[in-house]
Each structure stands twice: as C-alpha cells, then as structure tokens.
Amino acid sequence: MDWKSKRIRTILEAALAEDKVANDVTTALTIAPDLRASGTIIAKQACVVSGLGCIPVFLDIFAKMSPAPVGRFEVISHPEIFDGVKVKKGQTLAVIRHNARAILSCERVILNLMQRMSGIATLTNEFVKAVAGTKTKVLDTRKTIPGLRALDKYAVCCGGGVNHRLDLQDGILIKNNHISLGGGLPIVLEHALEGRKTGQVVQVEVRSQPELDQAIAGGAESILLDNMTPSQVKKAIKQIRATLPNVPVEASGNMNLKTVRDYALAGVDFVSVGALTHSAAAADLSMRITADIY
C-alpha cells in the first residue's frame, strides 16, 4: 500500500475533514496548546493488524489543517508489529508522540479506520485458515464501502486473501444481468471474446446446468459457479475439466466459515466472499493517551 499516494491521501483527508478535526472545540477549550502526549494504540482483542500506515499520514494532514502549529511527531511500532501480523489481546500496536491536541483530535478517525481494516483482515484470515491444506484461494469482491475500496482490498491482502477485480475496468465478468439483458449467454460471451483487449480474460457466471453447458461450449476462459451446493460444484468441475482442463473455476454464494471448506474440497481454484468487506465486524482497538514528560 502506498500510503503517500494522492489517491489514498485524498481519502484520509476527507475523513479528517468529515470530523472537522481542525475545529475540535472541546480539545481547544480544555487542553493547553503546548502540551505533549503519548497515544498508545492497543488491541483489545486478538486480531490481524491492518492500517498502521495511516497514522503518520493522518497526522501529517492534520498539521496542514490545524489553525495553529502542532510541532513534530513520531510514530513508534515494535519491529514485530506490522500489517498482516496476528496480535494478542492487550498488545500495543503503535505509540504516537505528538502535541496532545493533535492526538486527541485525530484519535477517533485513526481508530475508526484501523478498526475497520483490522476487522476485514481478521475475518479474511479466518476464511483463509478454513481452507488451509487445499489449493483454494480466498477472493474478495466489489462489495466494498464506496470510496474506501483501495483500503478494504488492502486489508483483505493483510489477512491472506487475494484481490479480485479492483473496478469495472479491471476485468471482464459476465454476470446474470449481462446475460439476461444482452440476449443470452452464448451471444454475450461471443461479443466479449471478440471485443476484449489483449490479455483480458473473459469470466462467466453460471447458475444452472444449461448455462454451464453454454459457457463451456462458448469457450469461457474462467467460470464462476454461483449459488450452487458443494455437490453441484463438484459435478460441474468434473464436466469443466473434461473439456477445459486449464480454466480457473471459482465458487460464490452461500460462503461462510461453516461451508467454505466444503467448496474448497469440491475442487474450486477460488472462493469469492463478499462478507469479507461488507460484513466484517470492526476489530476492537483503543488509544490510551497520557501526558509526555521530556
């Protein structure tokens, strides 16, 4: 993750602006402007860490937003603590040493983002562990918070998952609505294969035996088996491998921690799980702030 990129910086700047951090009236009225402090971010549950890189960027942006100078800061993390690491309850993730007003004003925004990202990373890791020992990889989807996709998908990677399409330009995936609106699977598949650019793989979502037959006959280069049972998936894979032995096969729908291994054992190359980004519970993190003595 390039935390200094313009795209990511814009997202973080919008988050601080939303909270009006430069106009924190409570802090302005109660905290001396020259007080220095330490903010210690602590994991209140076991989790997979994601989002540590946002801390210095948030603080740097705040310094430019603040109506008064806030001075220097440093963010300290133990060498063994970095994005993707599993931590225990009570472990320190990072320590911020900075102007007290700056820490207080940025506290909630920092925690909100890190809690969401660490929650996604933690849930992803649970799915990855659930399919351990199989060839199956866990994919994310485009079911992300609008505006936060880059961060959501980075968090999936921190948990051991794999990013699927980043956006609509990133790949060709013919879904049920394309099929119904475009005149049927054979027609839309033919159009996609003829019109795609060099290097673009045409993936087709199939929901029934007739659609599977059509996808195979039409030369689909990747097949997504949607809302099928593990036994149906196993049967479909046998049929696909007989004709298109090298075509990647993905399963989606009905994916949860109880069922995902059954799909993996059915032989799919990938399982896509929308819940990674649309239903992950935020990890429980807190920040303990104390006055610094220099």
N, C-alpha and C positions, 0 to 999 in steps of 0.2 A: 504494500500500500504506500503510495506516495502522498504522505500527509501534507506536503508543501505544494501540491498541485493546485492550480487555480480552481479546478472543479471542487475538490474537497474543501479547500479554504472557503469557498463561497457557501457551501453547506454549513460549515461551522460558524461562519459569520452570521448567517441567517438565524441560527439557533440562539446565538447571543443577543442579536437584535430583538428577537421574539420575546426574550425575557427582560428586555430593557436593562441590561446589566450596567450600562453607564449612568443609569438614574435610580440606583438602589437606595431609596430614601432611608430605609431602616438602618442600613450599614453606615450611611453618611452621617446620620444623627447620633449614632451610638459608638462608633469606633474611631479612635484617633487616626488622623491621616498618615502618620509616620510609624504606626505600629507594624512590626514584622511578626510573622506567624509561620507555623508549620501545619500543613494539612496532610494527614496520613489516610490514604485510601485503603480500606480493609475489606476483605472478603468475609461476609457474614454467613456464607455457605460454601461448600465445595463447588467449584465451577472451573470452566475453561476460560482463560483470560482473553479478552479481545478489546482493542480500542486504546491501548496505552499511549499510542502516538498522538491521540487527540489532545492530550493535556497541554504540552508546550505550545501547540498551535492555538488552542483556545486562549491561553494566557497572553500570547503574542498579539492576537487580535484584540483582546480586551485592552491591552496597553495603548493601542491606537484609538480605541473607542473612548477611553476614560478621559474625563474633562481635566483631570489632574495627573501629574507624573506618578507612576507607581513603582519605579525603580526596577532593579534586576530581579530575576527569579532563577531557580534551578529546580529540576525535577529529578529525583533520585529513585532508581529501582535497583533491587538486587540483581546481579548478573543472571541468576537463575529464573528470574521473573520476566517473561516476555509474552507477546501474543501467541496463543496456541498452547501455553503451558497450563497444566491442571494444578490448581491450588486447593489447599485445605481451608476449612472454616477457620477464621482468625488470622490468616496470613496477610501480611502487608503487601500491597501491590505496588504502591509508589508513595513517595513523600514529596510534597511541594513546599518549598521555602520561598516565601514571597511577602509582599505587602498584604497585611491582614484584610484590608478592604477588597483587594483583588481576589483573594481566595474565597472570601465569603460571597462575593457577587457571582463568581463563576462556579461555585460548588455544585449547585443543582444541575446546571447544564452538563458539566463534566460527568457527574454521576448518572444522569439520565441516559446519556449516550453509551457510556461504558456498561451500564446495567443491561441495556438492550442488546448491545453487541456480544457481551459475555453470555447472555441468555441464549442467543442464537447459536453461539459456538458450543455451548454446553449441550443443548438439545441435539445439535448435529453430531456431536461426539457420541452421544448415546445411540443414535442410529448407526453410526459407523461401527461401534462396538457390537451392535446387534447382528451385523452381517459379517463380522470378523471370521476369517477362515474360508470365505467364499471369494469368488472373483468379482463379485458385485460391488460397484461404487455407488455412493450416495450423491445424487444431484439435487441442486436447488431448482427453483422455478422463478418466474417473473412476478410472483405474488409477494411483492415487497412494499414497504411504505413509500408512497410517492415522494420522490426527491432524495430518498435515502438508499436507493438500490446499491450504489457502489459500496456503501458501508455494510449493508446487510449481507451482500455477497462475499465481501472480505471476511466477515465474521464466520460465514459458512466454511470458508477455507481454513480459518483458525481452528475449527472443530474437526477438520479432517475430511470435509466434504469437497465436492467438485462443482464448480460453476457451470451451469448450462448456458443458455442464451443470455447475454447481458442486456440485449434490447432487441427490437424487431428487425434491426438491420443485421444482427449478428448471426443469423442462420435461418434456414427455411424449414418451417414446421407446419405441415398441412394438418389442420385440426378439423373437428366435425363441422364447424360453421363454414369453413372454406369449402368443404365437400358439399354441403347442402346448398350453399349459395352459388357455387361455381359449376354446378351441373353434374356432380358425381365424382367419385374418387378417380376413376380412370382418366377423366378429362383434366381435372386439376393437377394430377400427378404428371401427366404428359406435358402440360403447359409449364409446370415448374422445372422439369428436366430439360426442356427445350430452352427456357428463358434464363436459367440460372447462370451466374458468373462462374468463371473458372475457380475451382476449389470449394465451391459451395455444395454442401451435402444436403440432399433432399430427404427429410424425415417425414413420415406419415403416421398419424394417429389412427389406430383402428379399434373399433369397439365390438366387432362381430365377425363371425366366420366369413360371410361374403366380402366384407371389407378387407380382411386379411388375405383372402384369395386374390382380390383385385390389386392389393399393394404388392404382393409377390409377383403377379403376372406383369404388373406395370414397371417392375424394376426399381422399387423403392430402395434407397441406399441406407436407410435407417428406419426401424419400425418401433413405434411406441404402442404398447398394448395397454389400453385404458380401461379401467374398471372391470378387469377380469379376475376371476378367482385364481389362486395359485395352480390348481389343476388345469384350468383353461390355459394359463400361461405356459405351463409345461408342454401341453399338447401343441400349442401354437409354435413354440420354439422348435420342436421336433420337425414341424412342417417347414418352417423358415430355413432351418439348417440344411434340409434336404435339397433345397433349390438355391438358396442364397447363403452359403456357409459362412461368409465373412461379414454379413450385415450386422451391425450392432443392434441389440434388442433392449428396449427399455420398458419398464412397467410403471404405471402410475395409477393413482386412485386406491382407496382402501389401505393406504400406507400409514401404519402406526407401529409403535415399538413391539406390539404383540404379533403383528402379521408380516413385518418386513423381512424377517429371516426366511419365512416360507416362500416368499417371492424370490429371494436370493437363491435358495436351494432349488427352485424351479429352473434355474439356469440363465436368468437375465444378466446382461452386462451392467445394466444400470437400473436403479430405482429413483424416481423423482418424487420428492417430498415437499409439498407446498407448506406443510406445517413448520418447517424449519424457520421460515421467515414470517409467516402470517399468524402463527400461534405459539411461538416460543415465549415462555414466561421470563421476565427480566430477572437477571441474577441479583441477589441481594448484596449490595455493596454500601458502604458508608464512608464518611470522611470525618475523622476526628481532628479538630483544629485547636491548636494550643499556641500561646504566645511564645515567640522565639527569644532566646537570650543570647546576644552576641558578645 
